[in-house]
Amino acid sequence: MVISAATAEAVLFFGGMLLNVFILPSLIDKDAAVPRWQSLPSALALIIIAVGYGSLGLFWPMASVLFGAVLWILVAIFRST
């Protein structure tokens, strides 16, 4: 099965945004405690993935994973143990 580049970009974008939805409860819950050794490597990995997407010209997937990296950095700042 072959899909178009636009479809592939949309799938990667929505997949990235779905992952971002799952981190929101940890950011919203004031009692959440996430170890920094988990949140900072997650942010770093997402930044590396964003660079890869950017080098391929995939703007929307890059934006979605950069947004996820920002969320993980905020978790590291505000919800770390």
Helices and strands as residue ranges (DSSP letters): H 5-28, H 36-55, H 59-78
